């Protein structure tokens, strides 16, 4: 009897090791997460990247999700803790799928590529090869080196995986760099999203951010991240787009848009994007300046704002002020024509304008600035006189951001999200300089 009981207990213990209990105390916080860059931030610099890393560390096989998936899309990648977390997740039997821009050449990114692609049985030209490593970069039996995939082999390993069983290896994981944009012609892979089939007690989790997994995203810029939980429609949309990016499936002329409750997700490129079909301009055109709250309030935090697209969006922002909206703008990198429009409007007291840039090391480059790209609306939107809207994502207000590069944007029709973002906007404003400066 005791022998049988020991066998049963051993079996239960084995199950516990293979499948972590889902009754973990961890569940990612939903809603907005924001960092505070140096010199003000201290540990709060890392709020966003640590939020993502904690979700990675808490993704593991469970009875109800025995084959969990993590999908990452990051324009920049130099954070060691992120790389270590992704490799460890792979070793826990999580399918880790990472897409990066082609210009990334950091040691953490290279380590992720070597770990996830060592057992992928194809070369970059699609021809078969013998795996260089075991699962997740572990050395093959008899290997004399702990790094069996060389730098050149790592580069050649990043084929476009098209079929999990054929090209992703036994660990069901891969890393891929996109030459130019994944789904476009030219441009860059500029998307930033982090998706989890399950992390902790939450399923179908998607995080949309302006921040990459990099030092600059934490220390040099104000960034935002919004976490959506338990939304299978949203998760499936990102899974589909990530797969198309993986396979270099070209986008067409149409806007890829998914609505899921209060969330509207858009994916670019939209190859023939123009002023006439610009979704951001169309959103701004839905704003009315008289509302149940009085004057509709419009707040903008924008990193890169320039050229033809930047000019017509700046003119629309100023036009909203002329119509009676209360418009407040925080900017960072702004083109000459755009800054003239904004400053002229500020001098006429039509808008309130703030410059977020600081050159603390006195090298001539303003290294600290807002990196967020969002618009907040409280008032009338699409006929609703009591609306609260957040429009965020990765796309800068500049030519080509919608028609060439991989970008993702998120509109949120929730008062809770609005107030999260207003608090962040106020914090950035409090660390910015008003124009004109009357002190």
Secondary structure by P-SEA (a helix, b strand, c coil): caaaaaaaaaaaaaaaaacccccccccccccbbbbbcccccccccaaaaaaaaaaaaaccccccccbbbbbbbbcccccaaaaaaaaaaaaaccbbbbbbccccccaaaaaaaaaaccccccccccccccccccccccccccccccccccaaaaaaaccccccccccccccccbbbbbccccccccccccbbbbbbcccccccbbbbbccccccccccccccbbbbbbcccaaaaaaaaaaaaaaaacccccccccccccccbbbbbcccccccccccaaaaaaaacccccccccbbbbbbbcccccaaaaaaaaaaaaaaaaccbbbbbbccccaaaaaaaaaaaaaccbbbbbccccccccccccccccccbbbbccccccccbbbbbbbcccccccccccccbbbbbbbccaaaaaaaaaaaaaaaaacccccccc
